[in-house]
Amino acid sequence: MRRKDRIIDADMRLYYDAIAGGYERVYAGADADASLFGHDAAAVGALLPGLVGKRHLDLACGTGFWLRFYHPSCESVVLVDRSERMLDECRKNVAALGIAAKASLKRADLFAPAFPAGTAFDSVLLGFIVSHLSPAEENSLFTNVRGVLVSGARFILIDSIRAAGRKRETIQRRTLPDGGSFRVRKRYLDEEELEAMGKRNGVSWRALFHGKAFILAEGEFMSPFDRLGKPSHNR
Ligand SMILES: C[S@@+](CC[C@H](N)C(=O)[O-])C[C@H]1O[C@@H](n2cnc3c(N)ncnc32)[C@H](O)[C@@H]1O
């Protein structure tokens, strides 16, 4: 990782530890964009049960906010995050939903070799993580994800939409009520960027919801034949 990326990554790690306890207030309406976020979260949440498979992986799960919507669709779920504080909040959500028997929480870095290996998942959710990644991190994440999905598994992406006039890529300074201040990489997505990300990583995406704040897309890894532009039925 380049020095600049390492510095931002260290700040982001501190930031998510610091906001873990209050993280879901964004979805519940604490910020200026409250009604916008609340509306889009409900719309995205309503579509998730139809997308999540039986053996599901929730990467960079944070507090596991989306569990409340999708958990009836899966028989098992592995929730991965590197922040112990986020996982503590996630554990509370799992307990409140009464799904401890089918949920396992793992503390791991998305780029570490100890990525949940040896398991095959039918679906994976990436919620608001891709927008935080450098190009090298993005590539490494997609490679790791490809290794743990069964063929034809569903790739589910929820992230931030780029509003008109907003820069696509930013390094933001986020300040918390206690004065803590952190630099966070943030890339806003639009259809064009979604397609470019798909091409870079061999995923074909279909946007299912395009709100004012959030985008929801589902995708599948393309076969090498598809990637060369040949239809897979020619195999
Ligand atoms: C914006 S939150 C998203 C949480 C949740 N997916 C959601 O949609 O609400 C980003 C999460 O990614 C986690 N994260 C960031 N970089 C990570 C990494 N390299 N490995 C594992 N988790 C990471 C953070 O700890 C944080 O919980």
The ligand as a Tripos MOL2 file, in Angstrom:
@<TRIPOS>MOLECULE
LIG
   27    29     1     0     0
SMALL
NO_CHARGES

@<TRIPOS>ATOM
      1 C1        -19.5070    2.7170    5.9570 C.3       1 LIG1
      2 S1        -19.3200    1.3330    7.0340 S.3       1 LIG1
      3 C2        -20.4560    0.2020    6.2510 C.3       1 LIG1
      4 C3        -21.1320   -0.7130    7.2280 C.3       1 LIG1
      5 C4        -22.2540   -1.5710    6.6320 C.3       1 LIG1
      6 N1        -21.7580   -2.4030    5.5530 N.3       1 LIG1
      7 C5        -23.3980   -0.7270    6.1410 C.2       1 LIG1
      8 O1        -23.7240   -0.8050    4.9450 O.co2     1 LIG1
      9 O2        -24.0050   -0.0180    6.9500 O.co2     1 LIG1
     10 C6        -17.7530    0.7120    6.5120 C.3       1 LIG1
     11 C7        -17.2960   -0.4830    7.3400 C.3       1 LIG1
     12 O3        -16.1670   -1.0630    6.6890 O.3       1 LIG1
     13 C8        -15.2640   -1.5120    7.6790 C.3       1 LIG1
     14 N2        -13.9510   -1.6360    7.0350 N.ar      1 LIG1
     15 C9        -13.2440   -0.6570    6.4140 C.ar      1 LIG1
     16 N3        -12.1120   -1.1550    5.9030 N.ar      1 LIG1
     17 C10       -12.0920   -2.4770    6.2090 C.ar      1 LIG1
     18 C11       -11.1810   -3.5350    5.9550 C.ar      1 LIG1
     19 N4        -10.0370   -3.3060    5.2960 N.pl3     1 LIG1
     20 N5        -11.4770   -4.7620    6.4120 N.ar      1 LIG1
     21 C12       -12.6370   -5.0050    7.0970 C.ar      1 LIG1
     22 N6        -13.5350   -4.0410    7.3720 N.ar      1 LIG1
     23 C13       -13.2790   -2.7920    6.9260 C.ar      1 LIG1
     24 C14       -15.3420   -0.4410    8.7450 C.3       1 LIG1
     25 O4        -14.8500   -0.9130    9.9950 O.3       1 LIG1
     26 C15       -16.8270   -0.1310    8.7520 C.3       1 LIG1
     27 O5        -17.5150   -0.9380    9.6780 O.3       1 LIG1
@<TRIPOS>BOND
     1     1     2 1
     2     2     3 1
     3     2    10 1
     4     3     4 1
     5     4     5 1
     6     5     6 1
     7     5     7 1
     8     7     8 2
     9     7     9 1
    10    10    11 1
    11    11    12 1
    12    11    26 1
    13    12    13 1
    14    13    14 1
    15    13    24 1
    16    14    15 ar
    17    14    23 ar
    18    15    16 ar
    19    16    17 ar
    20    17    18 ar
    21    17    23 ar
    22    18    19 1
    23    18    20 ar
    24    20    21 ar
    25    21    22 ar
    26    22    23 ar
    27    24    25 1
    28    24    26 1
    29    26    27 1
@<TRIPOS>SUBSTRUCTURE
     1 LIG1         1 GROUP 0 **** ****
